[in-house]
Amino acid sequence: MLTQLWRNPPLAGRWSAAVAMALLGLGPFVLFSTASFPLTPVLRPELGAAPASLQLANGLANAAYALSVVVAADLVQRLPAHRLYLACTAGFAVGSAIAALAPGAGWFAAGRVLQGAATGMLLVVALPPLVTRHGAARVPLTVALVNLGLFGGAAAGTTVGSLLTGPGQWRLLLGALAVVGLGGFAMGVLGFERAAPPDPRMGFDFSGIPLAAAATILPFVGVSLLAGGGGSVAVPVVVVAAGLAALVALVVREYRKEHPLMPVRLIAHTLPVTGIGSAMLAGAGFTAVLELSVIRLRDVDGLGTATVGGVLVTQVVGMVVALWLITRVLPTRWLPVLVLGGLLTISAAGVLLATAGTLLPAVPVAAVTGLLLGLGAGAGVGPGLFLGALSVPAPRLGPAFALVQLLRAEAAFLFAPLVMRLATAAPDTAAGVRQVALVVASTTAVGALLLTGVLLLGGSRPQAPDLQRWVDGDGPAYRSPAMVALLRKSRES
């Protein structure tokens, strides 16, 4: 009976099962990532950890997430996807249990790294089958639910973490996440379709994977050391610079390679660049403004941690609105407008936060800021990633996800710790939050302006995606022009 269950899972092929597997696999890690903001003051004494140690633990977890999406793009070609899914969900459960039982910062970091590595791989393993195998009509709702898995947990994480600041309660949260990981494993046994890998004879990428490791581990470790404070600044800066150089080398290598691990050449067009650029900036802006909001309410206004979570629960409302917008806009020609609008919404959140306690009362300002953050992240990050993904053929969706998530993770997880260092290093925390919030708002606004220029110079007229062609594997959903196509045409004429 068990053999029959393994070979013919009863829920295989069902859309609902595929959605459950994706959400159970992706949501828990991002939820704890933002839950850790209010939990940090509790984690330090209970783990006996210095601030730099916790910062490094989070940096390594994020590096593992970014690296594993690239590793998964390689492994999913050579190994059965259902086995990878089961290994990753089991690995996430084990990592969560290790972190929950950790006696000190070292074990906590080990558990978090295992969490990050498992989740990054699940992004490549679980999402492509969900998006491409259940018909064109379901794609808009599927994308909205994927966005829920990627950023719904992030929107709710701050509130969840703020409610669990009692002694040892963070361990209960991690224990609950371990149970969720086991739930994902069970769903994989019952619902993940069994299929042979597409290219089992494909060799290991001996140049791309090491470059990806350098491009993720070095920057995240360097930024963590910078954000943790203390010691020389020169060494972390050199480490970050070396990592970013490796990232550039990786992208260039993949662009030039005849059979690349990640389809850089396919994505180096107007619409994907616009979408991925927006997702990178929106993800970084969301994380930074959210952390600034927590610092403002907790350290400046003196609110209790639970109250801070209650104020920022408006993020969830904004995210729900964004999910509804995705289902309405994605089948139309206005997805780029939604994506750029999400970026501008996050910029507006930064400007609004800068007025807290000066022009307007801090608490209502923070509540509206949370609403704008949820809306902006929901509209700008996930839809931006899919603006890029829908511009490549469906069979290349997994490797495309690996590339866009690598770039987005680099931007989001490197930017926020530096922003926090600037805000908390100021003699006046309120002034520091205000100034840095304006920097973040300016960065996202300028980014939106530049990306709008990319869109216009590409000459891309508003177009509805051909989802049926994409799902059938007959070509990309968008016909994206080359970069600066209008300038090229004017030179030729």
Buried (B, 14 or more C-beta within 10 A) or exposed (E): EEEEEEEEBEBBEBBEBBBBBBBBBBBBBBBBBBBBBBBBEBBBEBBEBBBBBBBBBBBBBBBBBBBBBBBBBBBBBBBBBBBBBBBBBBBBBBBBBBBBBBEEBEBBBBBBBBBBBBBBBBBBBBBBBBBBBBEBEBBBBBBBBBBBBBBBBBBBBBBBBBBBBEEEBBBEBBBBBBEBBBBBBBBBBBBBBEEEBEEEEBEEBEEBBEBBBBBBBBBBBBBBBBBBBEEEEEEBBEBBEBBBBBBEBBBEBBBEBEEBBBBBBBBBBBBBBBBBBBBBBBBBBBBBBBBBBBBBBBBBBEBEBBBBBBBBBBBBBBBBBBBEBBBEBBBBEBBBBBBBBBBBBBBBBBBBBBBBBEEEEBBEBBBBBBBBBBBBBBBBBBBBBBBBBBBBBBEBBBBBBBBBBBBBBBBBBBBBBBBBBBBBEBEEBBEBBBBBBBBBBEBBBEBBEEBBEBBEBBBBEEBEBBBEBBBEEEEBBBBBBEBBBBEBEEEEE
